């Protein structure tokens, strides 16, 4: 899917959700490859005055950094790593092919100077398409991660539902930007 298509789908989905009466919409990201486009979507949403407020959890692991460190002992994490594989084992153990993982992932780089980005940075870094060492994954670790994440998400949803500060900032922005 192109970035343009994803931006259109996000906009139309949120507009339709709002048309059905929701005034606060939380986008929960589940894929690291979407991080940048979701940030663009949030910024771009300011160009059209809407009657709803957007929130996004772009990096869902962010509030669980301590738990990730505890579960992994500081080992490298990322795509299909020990944590993601543990979550997979917890939800659908029969689909995980642990016998295919023979070693910790090798990592690489584009070998360009720090700060220079290319469209293939991820592919250059994750040369085996996974990171870390999924062999340390367990169903129990997945359960711990999921339970803590759900607890965080429930609390976040309660706070978003109750909060009024961000919508007032948006109203002020619209008032000034559109000189109402």
One Martini backbone bead per residue (centre of mass of N, CA, C, O) as a GRO file, in nm:
protein
  180
    1UNK     BB    1   0.098   0.035   0.021
    2UNK     BB    2   0.065   0.353   0.000
    3UNK     BB    3   0.088   0.644   0.164
    4UNK     BB    4  -0.154   0.780   0.033
    5UNK     BB    5  -0.356   0.554   0.093
    6UNK     BB    6  -0.323   0.544   0.399
    7UNK     BB    7  -0.409   0.835   0.452
    8UNK     BB    8  -0.692   0.802   0.332
    9UNK     BB    9  -0.792   0.574   0.512
   10UNK     BB   10  -0.758   0.718   0.779
   11UNK     BB   11  -0.938   0.961   0.723
   12UNK     BB   12  -1.200   0.806   0.647
   13UNK     BB   13  -1.224   0.640   0.905
   14UNK     BB   14  -1.235   0.877   1.107
   15UNK     BB   15  -1.473   1.025   0.981
   16UNK     BB   16  -1.672   0.785   1.021
   17UNK     BB   17  -1.647   0.758   1.323
   18UNK     BB   18  -1.745   1.048   1.377
   19UNK     BB   19  -2.021   1.021   1.230
   20UNK     BB   20  -2.091   0.799   1.470
   21UNK     BB   21  -2.002   0.995   1.747
   22UNK     BB   22  -1.703   1.027   1.771
   23UNK     BB   23  -1.452   1.253   1.942
   24UNK     BB   24  -1.246   1.017   2.013
   25UNK     BB   25  -0.937   0.892   1.861
   26UNK     BB   26  -0.756   0.586   1.874
   27UNK     BB   27  -0.445   0.497   1.749
   28UNK     BB   28  -0.318   0.163   1.714
   29UNK     BB   29  -0.013   0.053   1.666
   30UNK     BB   30   0.137  -0.260   1.495
   31UNK     BB   31   0.372  -0.109   1.309
   32UNK     BB   32   0.681   0.024   1.257
   33UNK     BB   33   0.631   0.116   0.949
   34UNK     BB   34   0.405   0.347   1.055
   35UNK     BB   35   0.520   0.580   1.223
   36UNK     BB   36   0.564   0.818   1.022
   37UNK     BB   37   0.279   0.827   0.890
   38UNK     BB   38   0.129   0.890   1.155
   39UNK     BB   39   0.264   1.162   1.202
   40UNK     BB   40   0.165   1.287   0.943
   41UNK     BB   41  -0.135   1.253   0.998
   42UNK     BB   42  -0.151   1.430   1.248
   43UNK     BB   43  -0.048   1.691   1.112
   44UNK     BB   44  -0.253   1.691   0.870
   45UNK     BB   45  -0.516   1.721   1.046
   46UNK     BB   46  -0.480   2.044   1.077
   47UNK     BB   47  -0.585   2.131   0.777
   48UNK     BB   48  -0.865   2.021   0.896
   49UNK     BB   49  -1.149   2.088   1.033
   50UNK     BB   50  -1.253   1.911   1.316
   51UNK     BB   51  -1.490   1.727   1.548
   52UNK     BB   52  -1.221   1.574   1.635
   53UNK     BB   53  -0.991   1.370   1.820
   54UNK     BB   54  -0.655   1.278   1.802
   55UNK     BB   55  -0.490   0.970   1.879
   56UNK     BB   56  -0.161   0.808   1.935
   57UNK     BB   57   0.002   0.484   1.936
   58UNK     BB   58   0.295   0.441   1.788
   59UNK     BB   59   0.458   0.311   2.046
   60UNK     BB   60   0.351   0.044   2.232
   61UNK     BB   61   0.627  -0.012   2.399
   62UNK     BB   62   0.705   0.243   2.562
   63UNK     BB   63   0.554   0.172   2.848
   64UNK     BB   64   0.743  -0.123   2.844
   65UNK     BB   65   1.054  -0.100   2.877
   66UNK     BB   66   1.111  -0.241   3.147
   67UNK     BB   67   0.989  -0.515   3.074
   68UNK     BB   68   1.161  -0.575   2.829
   69UNK     BB   69   1.429  -0.572   2.983
   70UNK     BB   70   1.352  -0.795   3.182
   71UNK     BB   71   1.282  -1.023   2.970
   72UNK     BB   72   1.578  -0.981   2.800
   73UNK     BB   73   1.836  -0.868   2.946
   74UNK     BB   74   1.908  -0.652   2.701
   75UNK     BB   75   1.841  -0.760   2.450
   76UNK     BB   76   1.773  -0.751   2.136
   77UNK     BB   77   1.513  -0.569   1.967
   78UNK     BB   78   1.227  -0.639   1.743
   79UNK     BB   79   1.168  -0.793   1.478
   80UNK     BB   80   1.088  -1.106   1.579
   81UNK     BB   81   1.160  -1.125   1.859
   82UNK     BB   82   1.131  -1.229   2.172
   83UNK     BB   83   0.873  -1.065   2.229
   84UNK     BB   84   0.704  -1.114   1.973
   85UNK     BB   85   0.724  -1.423   1.997
   86UNK     BB   86   0.589  -1.445   2.272
   87UNK     BB   87   0.320  -1.332   2.181
   88UNK     BB   88   0.273  -1.545   1.966
   89UNK     BB   89   0.273  -1.785   2.162
   90UNK     BB   90   0.029  -1.689   2.328
   91UNK     BB   91  -0.184  -1.672   2.082
   92UNK     BB   92  -0.020  -1.876   1.838
   93UNK     BB   93   0.174  -2.133   1.875
   94UNK     BB   94   0.114  -2.310   1.607
   95UNK     BB   95   0.261  -2.074   1.413
   96UNK     BB   96   0.532  -2.120   1.545
   97UNK     BB   97   0.879  -2.171   1.409
   98UNK     BB   98   1.138  -2.234   1.607
   99UNK     BB   99   1.320  -2.432   1.429
  100UNK     BB  100   1.417  -2.189   1.228
  101UNK     BB  101   1.586  -2.087   1.466
  102UNK     BB  102   1.953  -2.082   1.500
  103UNK     BB  103   2.005  -1.765   1.570
  104UNK     BB  104   2.113  -1.478   1.607
  105UNK     BB  105   2.084  -1.192   1.466
  106UNK     BB  106   2.200  -1.025   1.208
  107UNK     BB  107   2.359  -0.712   1.145
  108UNK     BB  108   2.343  -0.404   0.964
  109UNK     BB  109   2.420  -0.160   0.698
  110UNK     BB  110   2.475   0.111   0.476
  111UNK     BB  111   2.741   0.283   0.556
  112UNK     BB  112   2.646   0.554   0.635
  113UNK     BB  113   2.616   0.834   0.770
  114UNK     BB  114   2.499   0.968   1.032
  115UNK     BB  115   2.162   1.069   0.930
  116UNK     BB  116   2.143   0.892   0.683
  117UNK     BB  117   1.872   0.811   0.470
  118UNK     BB  118   1.682   0.531   0.345
  119UNK     BB  119   1.454   0.301   0.213
  120UNK     BB  120   1.672   0.049   0.329
  121UNK     BB  121   1.748   0.046   0.633
  122UNK     BB  122   1.603  -0.202   0.747
  123UNK     BB  123   1.720  -0.414   0.551
  124UNK     BB  124   2.017  -0.356   0.634
  125UNK     BB  125   1.979  -0.429   0.937
  126UNK     BB  126   1.767  -0.680   0.879
  127UNK     BB  127   1.902  -0.933   0.710
  128UNK     BB  128   1.692  -1.171   0.842
  129UNK     BB  129   1.409  -1.022   0.935
  130UNK     BB  130   1.533  -1.020   1.225
  131UNK     BB  131   1.570  -0.970   1.580
  132UNK     BB  132   1.770  -1.097   1.780
  133UNK     BB  133   1.650  -1.381   2.005
  134UNK     BB  134   1.381  -1.595   1.977
  135UNK     BB  135   1.477  -1.842   2.161
  136UNK     BB  136   1.376  -1.679   2.435
  137UNK     BB  137   1.096  -1.742   2.391
  138UNK     BB  138   0.771  -1.725   2.567
  139UNK     BB  139   0.454  -1.759   2.669
  140UNK     BB  140   0.490  -1.617   2.946
  141UNK     BB  141   0.605  -1.353   2.838
  142UNK     BB  142   0.363  -1.285   2.663
  143UNK     BB  143   0.159  -1.266   2.892
  144UNK     BB  144   0.294  -1.037   3.048
  145UNK     BB  145   0.289  -0.829   2.822
  146UNK     BB  146  -0.015  -0.826   2.757
  147UNK     BB  147  -0.122  -0.757   3.040
  148UNK     BB  148   0.032  -0.487   3.067
  149UNK     BB  149  -0.078  -0.356   2.813
  150UNK     BB  150  -0.379  -0.364   2.884
  151UNK     BB  151  -0.358  -0.196   3.138
  152UNK     BB  152  -0.249   0.056   2.999
  153UNK     BB  153  -0.478   0.095   2.789
  154UNK     BB  154  -0.713   0.132   2.983
  155UNK     BB  155  -0.595   0.380   3.121
  156UNK     BB  156  -0.565   0.555   2.868
  157UNK     BB  157  -0.865   0.558   2.787
  158UNK     BB  158  -0.967   0.697   3.039
  159UNK     BB  159  -0.798   0.956   3.007
  160UNK     BB  160  -0.901   1.039   2.730
  161UNK     BB  161  -1.201   1.057   2.802
  162UNK     BB  162  -1.148   1.286   3.038
  163UNK     BB  163  -0.995   1.473   2.873
  164UNK     BB  164  -0.954   1.852   2.776
  165UNK     BB  165  -0.684   1.982   2.683
  166UNK     BB  166  -0.635   1.902   2.386
  167UNK     BB  167  -0.897   2.016   2.262
  168UNK     BB  168  -0.831   2.312   2.349
  169UNK     BB  169  -0.579   2.336   2.177
  170UNK     BB  170  -0.720   2.286   1.908
  171UNK     BB  171  -0.922   2.519   1.922
  172UNK     BB  172  -0.705   2.737   1.936
  173UNK     BB  173  -0.572   2.674   1.673
  174UNK     BB  174  -0.819   2.720   1.491
  175UNK     BB  175  -0.875   3.009   1.574
  176UNK     BB  176  -0.596   3.116   1.471
  177UNK     BB  177  -0.575   2.984   1.183
  178UNK     BB  178  -0.897   3.079   1.105
  179UNK     BB  179  -1.005   3.340   1.232
  180UNK     BB  180  -1.274   3.315   1.448
   0.00000   0.00000   0.00000
